[in-house]
Amino acid sequence: MTTSIKLIGIGDNGEASLSEEARTWIASSDVLVAGERVMKFFNTYQGHKIIIKGGLKQVVEKILAASGNVVILASGDPLFYGIGQYLSTKVPLEIYPYVSSMQLAFARCQMSWQDAKVISLHGRPIKGLAQKINGERKVALLTDEVNSPNAIANYLFDFGFDEYEAFVAENLEGPNERCRYFTIEEMRHASFSPLNVVILRAKMLPKVWTLGIDDEAFSQRKPDKGLITKKEIRVLAIQQMNLKKQSIVWDIGTCTGSIGIEAGRIANEGAIYAIEKNEPDLANCLENQRKFRVDMTAIHGKAPERLDEFPNPDAVFLGGTGGNMKELLTICAQRLNEKGRIVLNATTIENLAKAVAIFKELGLHVQIIQAQIARSKPILDMTRFVPLNPIFIITASKEEI
């Protein structure tokens, strides 16, 4: 039967990073648990060894079945994107952290890090990184072999993050430690060890866009204009979507991508999924998302086709329904997460009446905003107002709004 379990952080310099007390605990333990790389520091260990490989569930089962004192070793601070959080919910632990790789990296470049945005790309997709870091003065990234400094640099280059310089710290506290500064362009082509941390620091004020980006700033289909949800309507519609930082959003009939882009700047820890039937409009959407640094998934198709490729949404926006309103609204309602909202813009009273009837038939609560907006325009030394087309913003929810 297991007597005690200690989780101890260790550096890349092996036993040299451990306190005398930690070494004593390891030497007197009956079971040592570690990943393959860390276990190589303890080739002379005489007790039973458990290698952390694959899923942690099996490792936990072996730990609980072990007899005597157990020591688990993990790199750096086990509670900083490490195994500590998971293990602490499964087994009774005493945790003794070491300095994290992030702390060491900031120490090497002599930079404070209490104000840094810290993101782990280790075993995680890089998708959506653009909106997570945009506007941040200081960003720290934990990497892996897929999301290497080169891959990160190529991604940043694609989204125009030219305000950053990069600091890459490799093999921290190991015999091959190396720390270097790069421009984003230089980082695209340099060679790196697999063990590294990337720190980004803005050399100038980062580009930011507040809610309500001017219509003219978006790339749009030419010579046709007006295929965009106007700024004032866009702001009202997004407010009705009730977005949170982690929201999953569908933008159906995205066109220029204006709604998805604005939504992505609010739900920057969530994800945006857009669909557009017109290929030229989709090309503009892709261009706009790079310009405004919102990395959303935008695909070619006519909804409801291909919506099964998207995860269930917390918010859905429909700029139109393409003539198959009932089928589309039914699928959106069925897929909508609890407390989610569907927002539909309608320009005619016929579509307003039809949409409201369908939503009520689906058992949803409905709220309607009629927006009639005019913009000022100079005329000689005076000012007149030019009206926008009136629009109905219909919001449907499974719960009362």
Buried (B, 14 or more C-beta within 10 A) or exposed (E): EBEEBBBBBBBBBBEEBBEEEBEEBBEEBBBBBBBEEBBEBBEEBEBBEBBBEEEBEEBBEBBEEBEBBBBBBBBBBBBBBBBBEBBBEBBEBEBBBBBBBBBBBBEBBEBEBEEBBBBBBBEBEBEBBBBBBBBBBBBBBBBBEEBBBBBBBBBBBEBBBEBBBBBBBBBBBBEEBBBBEBEBEEBBEEEBBEBBBBBBBBEEEBBEBEEEBEBEEBBBBEEEEEBBBBBBBBBBBBBBBBBBEEBBBBBBBBBBBBBBBBBBBBBBEBBBBBBBBBEBBBBBBBBBBBBBBBBBBBBEEBBBEEBEEBEEBBBBBBBBBBEBBBEBBBBBBEBBBEEBBBBBBBEEEEBBEBBBEBBEEBEBBBBBBEBEBEEEEEEEEEEEEEEBEEBBBBBBBBEEE
